[in-house]
Protein backbone atom coordinates (compact mmCIF):
# COMPACT_ATOMS: atom_id res chain seq x y z
CA UNK A 1 0.00 0.00 0.00
CA UNK A 2 2.83 2.39 0.87
CA UNK A 3 4.47 1.73 -2.49
CA UNK A 4 1.16 2.29 -4.30
CA UNK A 5 0.56 5.62 -2.55
CA UNK A 6 4.10 6.70 -3.42
CA UNK A 7 3.50 5.94 -7.11
CA UNK A 8 0.21 7.85 -7.08
CA UNK A 9 1.78 10.91 -5.44
CA UNK A 10 4.68 10.81 -7.90
CA UNK A 11 2.34 10.73 -10.90
CA UNK A 12 0.21 13.55 -9.52
CA UNK A 13 3.25 15.69 -8.68
CA UNK A 14 4.82 15.23 -12.11
CA UNK A 15 1.63 16.00 -14.03
CA UNK A 16 0.78 18.92 -11.74
CA UNK A 17 4.15 20.50 -12.53
CA UNK A 18 3.49 19.81 -16.21
CA UNK A 19 0.10 21.53 -16.04
CA UNK A 20 1.60 24.61 -14.38
CA UNK A 21 3.67 25.13 -17.53
CA UNK A 22 0.43 25.89 -19.38
CA UNK A 23 -1.25 28.33 -16.98
CA UNK A 24 -2.20 30.71 -19.80
CA UNK A 25 -3.91 27.88 -21.65
CA UNK A 26 -5.64 26.86 -18.43
CA UNK A 27 -7.37 30.24 -18.31
CA UNK A 28 -8.62 29.72 -21.87
CA UNK A 29 -9.84 26.20 -21.01
CA UNK A 30 -11.71 27.56 -18.00
CA UNK A 31 -13.31 30.33 -20.04
CA UNK A 32 -14.29 27.81 -22.70
CA UNK A 33 -16.50 26.19 -20.06
CA UNK A 34 -18.40 29.42 -19.43
CA UNK A 35 -21.37 28.46 -21.63
CA UNK A 36 -23.58 27.94 -18.52
CA UNK A 37 -22.96 31.55 -17.47
CA UNK A 38 -24.07 32.75 -20.90
CA UNK A 39 -27.18 30.57 -20.78
CA UNK A 40 -27.90 31.88 -17.29
CA UNK A 41 -28.64 35.32 -18.73
CA UNK A 42 -31.03 33.82 -21.28
CA UNK A 43 -32.98 31.82 -18.71
CA UNK A 44 -33.08 34.67 -16.18
CA UNK A 45 -34.77 36.78 -18.82
CA UNK A 46 -37.18 33.97 -19.70
CA UNK A 47 -37.96 33.28 -16.03
CA UNK A 48 -39.28 36.79 -15.50
CA UNK A 49 -42.53 35.60 -17.08
CA UNK A 50 -42.92 33.05 -14.29
CA UNK A 51 -43.70 30.12 -16.61
CA UNK A 52 -41.03 27.66 -15.50
CA UNK A 53 -41.58 27.32 -11.77
CA UNK A 54 -38.11 28.70 -11.02
CA UNK A 55 -37.24 32.28 -10.12
CA UNK A 56 -34.45 34.25 -11.83
CA UNK A 57 -32.31 33.72 -8.73
CA UNK A 58 -32.93 29.96 -8.93
CA UNK A 59 -31.72 29.94 -12.52
CA UNK A 60 -28.67 32.03 -11.63
CA UNK A 61 -27.68 29.64 -8.85
CA UNK A 62 -28.37 26.58 -10.98
CA UNK A 63 -26.20 27.69 -13.89
CA UNK A 64 -23.50 28.80 -11.48
CA UNK A 65 -23.56 25.25 -10.06
CA UNK A 66 -23.44 23.86 -13.62
CA UNK A 67 -20.36 25.96 -14.25
CA UNK A 68 -18.69 24.45 -11.18
CA UNK A 69 -19.63 20.91 -12.19
CA UNK A 70 -18.22 21.49 -15.67
CA UNK A 71 -14.93 22.66 -14.17
CA UNK A 72 -14.72 19.45 -12.14
CA UNK A 73 -15.87 17.00 -14.81
CA UNK A 74 -14.26 18.24 -18.04
CA UNK A 75 -12.53 15.33 -19.81
CA UNK A 76 -10.33 15.06 -22.92
CA UNK A 77 -8.82 11.57 -22.61
CA UNK A 78 -10.20 10.35 -25.96
CA UNK A 79 -8.15 12.93 -27.87
CA UNK A 80 -4.93 11.94 -26.12
CA UNK A 81 -5.54 8.21 -26.40
CA UNK A 82 -6.45 8.39 -30.08
CA UNK A 83 -3.22 10.26 -30.79
CA UNK A 84 -1.18 7.68 -28.85
CA UNK A 85 -2.70 4.78 -30.79
CA UNK A 86 -2.53 6.39 -34.24
CA UNK A 87 1.07 7.57 -33.76
CA UNK A 88 2.27 4.42 -32.02
CA UNK A 89 3.06 6.26 -28.79
CA UNK A 90 1.05 3.74 -26.79
CA UNK A 91 3.77 1.12 -27.27
CA UNK A 92 6.23 2.41 -24.61
CA UNK A 93 3.31 2.88 -22.18
CA UNK A 94 2.48 -0.82 -22.55
CA UNK A 95 5.99 -1.71 -21.40
CA UNK A 96 5.51 0.08 -18.09
CA UNK A 97 4.29 -1.86 -15.01
CA UNK A 98 1.10 0.24 -14.71
CA UNK A 99 -1.99 0.49 -16.87
CA UNK A 100 -1.74 3.49 -19.27
CA UNK A 101 -5.07 4.77 -17.95
CA UNK A 102 -3.35 5.91 -14.75
CA UNK A 103 -1.27 8.40 -16.73
CA UNK A 104 -4.42 9.93 -18.22
CA UNK A 105 -6.22 9.90 -14.89
CA UNK A 106 -3.29 11.59 -13.13
CA UNK A 107 -3.24 14.25 -15.85
CA UNK A 108 -6.91 15.04 -15.35
CA UNK A 109 -6.76 15.10 -11.54
CA UNK A 110 -3.64 17.27 -11.51
CA UNK A 111 -5.26 19.67 -13.96
CA UNK A 112 -8.19 20.10 -11.55
CA UNK A 113 -5.83 21.31 -8.83
CA UNK A 114 -4.02 23.59 -11.26
CA UNK A 115 -7.23 25.31 -12.41
CA UNK A 116 -8.80 25.76 -8.96
CA UNK A 117 -7.19 29.19 -8.19
CA UNK A 118 -8.60 30.61 -11.44
CA UNK A 119 -12.01 29.06 -10.74
CA UNK A 120 -12.12 30.69 -7.31
CA UNK A 121 -11.38 34.04 -8.92
CA UNK A 122 -14.29 33.58 -11.31
CA UNK A 123 -16.55 32.57 -8.40
CA UNK A 124 -15.71 35.81 -6.62
CA UNK A 125 -16.30 37.80 -9.80
CA UNK A 126 -19.67 36.11 -10.35
CA UNK A 127 -21.02 37.01 -6.91
CA UNK A 128 -19.57 40.50 -7.21
CA UNK A 129 -21.55 41.05 -10.41
CA UNK A 130 -24.68 39.20 -9.24
CA UNK A 131 -24.76 39.52 -5.42
CA UNK A 132 -28.47 38.61 -5.11
CA UNK A 133 -27.58 35.05 -6.15
CA UNK A 134 -25.19 34.59 -3.22
CA UNK A 135 -26.10 31.79 -0.85
CA UNK A 136 -24.40 29.33 1.46
CA UNK A 137 -25.39 25.69 0.87
CA UNK A 138 -25.83 23.51 3.91
CA UNK A 139 -22.88 21.34 4.93
CA UNK A 140 -24.80 18.20 4.00
CA UNK A 141 -25.62 19.53 0.53
CA UNK A 142 -22.03 20.64 0.03
CA UNK A 143 -20.63 17.22 0.95
CA UNK A 144 -23.19 15.43 -1.21
CA UNK A 145 -22.37 17.78 -4.08
CA UNK A 146 -18.65 17.02 -3.82
CA UNK A 147 -19.37 13.29 -3.79
CA UNK A 148 -21.77 13.54 -6.74
CA UNK A 149 -19.36 15.73 -8.72
CA UNK A 150 -16.45 13.33 -8.16
CA UNK A 151 -18.59 10.37 -9.23
CA UNK A 152 -19.83 12.36 -12.24
CA UNK A 153 -16.20 13.00 -13.22
CA UNK A 154 -15.41 9.30 -12.84
CA UNK A 155 -18.38 8.37 -15.03
CA UNK A 156 -17.61 11.03 -17.65
CA UNK A 157 -13.96 9.90 -17.75
CA UNK A 158 -14.90 6.23 -18.04
CA UNK A 159 -17.46 6.88 -20.80
CA UNK A 160 -14.98 8.85 -22.88
CA UNK A 161 -12.17 6.37 -22.21
CA UNK A 162 -14.46 3.57 -23.37
CA UNK A 163 -15.16 5.44 -26.61
CA UNK A 164 -11.39 5.94 -26.92
CA UNK A 165 -10.94 2.17 -27.18
CA UNK A 166 -12.40 2.34 -30.70
CA UNK A 167 -9.15 4.05 -31.73
CA UNK A 168 -7.79 0.52 -32.07
CA UNK A 169 -10.12 0.02 -35.05
CA UNK A 170 -10.55 3.53 -36.48
CA UNK A 171 -8.42 6.66 -36.72
CA UNK A 172 -11.38 8.89 -35.85
CA UNK A 173 -12.61 7.62 -32.49
CA UNK A 174 -13.21 11.25 -31.53
CA UNK A 175 -16.16 11.26 -33.95
CA UNK A 176 -18.00 9.08 -31.41
CA UNK A 177 -17.34 11.66 -28.72
CA UNK A 178 -18.59 14.47 -30.95
CA UNK A 179 -21.80 12.55 -31.66
CA UNK A 180 -22.25 11.70 -27.96
CA UNK A 181 -21.66 15.32 -26.99
CA UNK A 182 -24.75 16.43 -28.92
CA UNK A 183 -26.96 14.35 -26.62
CA UNK A 184 -24.86 15.30 -23.60
CA UNK A 185 -25.32 19.00 -24.35
CA UNK A 186 -29.13 18.87 -24.38
CA UNK A 187 -29.95 16.04 -21.96
CA UNK A 188 -27.43 16.54 -19.15
CA UNK A 189 -28.92 19.75 -17.80
CA UNK A 190 -26.26 22.02 -19.27
CA UNK A 191 -28.64 23.85 -21.57
CA UNK A 192 -31.56 23.93 -19.12
CA UNK A 193 -32.53 22.39 -15.77
CA UNK A 194 -34.42 19.13 -16.23
CA UNK A 195 -37.24 20.70 -14.17
CA UNK A 196 -38.28 22.73 -17.25
CA UNK A 197 -38.45 19.64 -19.50
CA UNK A 198 -41.84 17.99 -20.17
CA UNK A 199 -42.46 15.26 -17.60
CA UNK A 200 -42.51 12.49 -20.20
CA UNK A 201 -39.15 13.55 -21.62
CA UNK A 202 -37.67 13.94 -18.14
CA UNK A 203 -38.76 10.44 -17.10
CA UNK A 204 -37.14 8.91 -20.20
CA UNK A 205 -33.91 10.90 -19.79
CA UNK A 206 -33.53 9.69 -16.20
CA UNK A 207 -32.86 6.18 -17.54
CA UNK A 208 -29.77 7.46 -19.39
CA UNK A 209 -26.41 8.52 -17.86
CA UNK A 210 -26.74 12.12 -19.07
CA UNK A 211 -28.60 13.82 -16.16
CA UNK A 212 -26.21 12.35 -13.58
CA UNK A 213 -23.23 14.05 -15.22
CA UNK A 214 -24.40 17.63 -14.59
CA UNK A 215 -28.01 18.12 -13.49
CA UNK A 216 -27.81 15.77 -10.50
CA UNK A 217 -24.78 17.32 -8.71
CA UNK A 218 -25.82 20.87 -9.67
CA UNK A 219 -29.34 20.36 -8.27
CA UNK A 220 -27.91 19.02 -5.01
CA UNK A 221 -25.76 22.12 -4.53
CA UNK A 222 -28.58 24.63 -5.08
CA UNK A 223 -31.18 22.59 -3.17
CA UNK A 224 -33.48 21.59 -6.03
CA UNK A 225 -35.48 18.41 -5.39
CA UNK A 226 -33.62 15.24 -6.44
CA UNK A 227 -33.88 11.55 -5.63
CA UNK A 228 -30.53 11.01 -3.94
CA UNK A 229 -30.82 7.23 -3.68
CA UNK A 230 -31.74 6.79 -7.33
CA UNK A 231 -29.11 9.29 -8.42
CA UNK A 232 -26.15 7.70 -6.66
CA UNK A 233 -27.24 4.15 -7.52
CA UNK A 234 -27.67 5.12 -11.17
CA UNK A 235 -24.15 6.59 -11.30
CA UNK A 236 -22.71 3.42 -9.75
CA UNK A 237 -24.71 1.26 -12.16
CA UNK A 238 -23.49 3.15 -15.23
CA UNK A 239 -19.93 3.04 -13.88
CA UNK A 240 -20.10 -0.75 -13.72
CA UNK A 241 -21.62 -0.99 -17.21
CA UNK A 242 -18.96 1.18 -18.84
CA UNK A 243 -16.17 -0.40 -16.80
CA UNK A 244 -17.14 -3.82 -18.11
CA UNK A 245 -17.39 -2.55 -21.69
CA UNK A 246 -14.06 -0.75 -21.33
CA UNK A 247 -12.16 -3.81 -20.17
CA UNK A 248 -13.62 -5.98 -22.93
CA UNK A 249 -12.72 -3.41 -25.60
CA UNK A 250 -9.25 -2.93 -24.09
CA UNK A 251 -8.40 -6.65 -24.31
CA UNK A 252 -9.82 -6.94 -27.83
CA UNK A 253 -8.09 -3.72 -28.89
CA UNK A 254 -4.65 -4.82 -27.73
CA UNK A 255 -4.92 -7.83 -30.05
CA UNK A 256 -5.80 -5.43 -32.86
CA UNK A 257 -3.13 -2.83 -32.03
CA UNK A 258 -0.32 -2.56 -34.56
CA UNK A 259 1.32 0.71 -33.60
CA UNK A 260 5.01 1.33 -34.25
CA UNK A 261 7.01 -0.87 -31.89
CA UNK A 262 3.97 -2.90 -30.76
N, C-alpha and C positions, 0 to 999 in steps of 0.2 A: 504493500500500500504506500509506503514511504517513497519507494522508487517511482511509483505511478504518479503521485502528487508532484514529485520533482520534475518529471517529464512534462506534466501539464503546465506547471508554472514556467518552465523554460520556453515552451511553445508560445504561451501567452505573452511572456516578456519580449521575446524576439519579434513577434508580429505586432505587438503594441509599439515598439520602437520603429518598426517599418511603417506603421500607419502614421506616426507623428511626422514622417518625412513628407507627407502629403496633406498637411493641415489646410492649405489653400483649397485643395480639391474637396476636402471634407466639408468645408463651408458650402461649396456648390452642391454637394450631394445632399446636405441637409436642406438647403433651399429648394432642391428639386422635389422634396417630399412635402412641400407647402401647399399642395393642391387642396387639402382639407380646409386650410385657412381661407383660400379663395372661395370655396364652396360655402363656407360659413356665411360670408356676406350675402350670397344669393339666397340662402335659406332663411336668414334673419329677415330679409326683405319680404320673402314669401310668407313667413310666419306672422307678420303683422296683420294679416287677414284673419288669423285665428282658425284656420281650416285644418290644421294638422295635429292638434292636441298638444303641441309643444310651444312654449313661449320663445321669443327671440333669445332670451338668456339661456334657455335649455339647449337651443341649437348651437349657441356660441360655446357652451361648455362641452357639448358632445363633440363638435369638430375639433376643439382643442384637444380633447382626449384621443380622438382619431389621429391627430398629428403626433401625439406622444407614442401611440401604439405603432405607427408607421416608422418612427425613429428607432424603435426597439426591434421591429420584425423585418426590416428591409433585408433582402437576400439577393445575392448575385452569383451563387455557386455554380449555376449551370453554365454561365459564360466562361468561367475559369476552367471548369472541368472539360467542356467541349474543346477549348483551346489546347489543353494538355493532351487529350486523346488525338486530335487531328494533327498536332505537331509532334507527337511522339514523346512529349515531356512527361507523360505518366510513367514511362518505363523506369526511370531512376527512383520514383516514389514507391514502385512495387518492390524494389529491393530493400527498402527500409523495414525495420521490424514493427512498424505501426501502420494501421490502415490509413490510406491517403485522406480519408474523410476528416481525420483529426487535424490535418493542416488547414483545410477549408473552414472547419468549425472554429479553430483557434483564431483564424483571420477575422471571422465575423464577430466573435466575442470581443476580441481586442479592439476592433473598430468601434464597437459600442462604447467602450470606455474612452476612446479617443474623441468621440463626437459629443460626449456628455457636457463638457464645459460650454460648447456653442449652443447646445439645446437649452441649457439653463438660461443663457443670455436671451434667447428667443422667447422663453417662457416669461421672463421679466418684462420684455418689451411688449408681449401680448397683453398682459394685465395692466401695463402702463397705458396702453392705447384703449383698452376696453375694461376699465376697472369694475363695472357693474357685473361682469362675469366671474369675478374672483370668488372663490369658495374654498373651504377646507374640507376634503373628504374625511369621513370617519376612518379611524385606524383599521377597522376591519375591512372596509371597502378598499383602502389603500393596499393592504396586504393581499387581499384577493385579486386586486388588479395586477399587482406585480406577478403573482403566481400565474394568472391567466395570460398575461403578456409574454412571460417566459415560455409557457407551453405553446402559445400561438407562434412564437418565433421557432420553436422546435418543430412544430408541424409545418410551418411555411418552408423551413430549411429542408426538411425531409421530403416534402412534396417536390420541391425544385430539384433536389439531388436525385430523386427517383426519375424525373424527366431527363436529367443529365445522363443517365445510364444509356439512353438511346443514342448517345454520341458514338457508341461502339458500332452502331449500324448505319448511322447517317451523319453527314457533316453539318447538318443544320438542326441539331436538337433544340436550339433556342427558339425555333419556330413553334414548338410545342408550348414553351413558356409564354410566347407572345399570344397564342391562341387562348391559353388558360387565363392570361391576365385580363382578357376582355370580360370574362365571366366574373373574375375576382373583383374587377373594378366596380361592377354594378350590383353584385350580390353579397359583397362582404360588409357593406355598410359604409364604404368610403364615400360614395356619392351622396347617400342619404341614409338616415337611421332606418332600420327595418320597421320601426313603429309607423312610418308613413306609407309602407307598402300595403297593398290589399291583403286581407287576412289569408286568402287562398294562396297567394304567391308566397307570403311569409311562411306559411306552414310547410310548403314544399321546399323552400330554401333551407329550412332548419334541418333537413335530412342530408344536406351537403356540407362539406367542410368550410365553405366560404364565410358564413357569419361568425364562426368561432375564431377567425383570423384577425378581425378588427372589431365588429359590432359588439361581440360578447365582452372582451376586456374593457372597451370604451364605455359601454353601458354600466358596467360595474363601478367604474371610477366616478361617473357623474350621478349614480344612484337611480338610473332607469330600471324598471322592473325586468328581471331576467331569471330564468330557471337555472340556478347555480348547479344543482345536481346533474341535470341533463347536459348543461354546457361542458362541465369538466369531464363527464363520462364520454361525451361525444368526441372531445379532443383526444382523449386517451384511446378511444376506439379507432379514430382515423390515424393516429400515430402507429398503432399496431398494424393496420391495413397497409399503410405505405411502407412501414419498415419491412414487412414480409415481402412486398413487391420489390422493394429496393434490393434486398439480399438475393432474391431470385435473379433479377436482372443483372446484378453485379457478377454473379457466378457465370451466368450465360455470356455476359459481355466480355469477361476475361478470356474465354475460349475463342471469342471472335476477334479480340484485339490483335492488331498487327502493326502497332506503332514502331517507329525506328528504335531498334535495340530490344524489342519485346521478344 
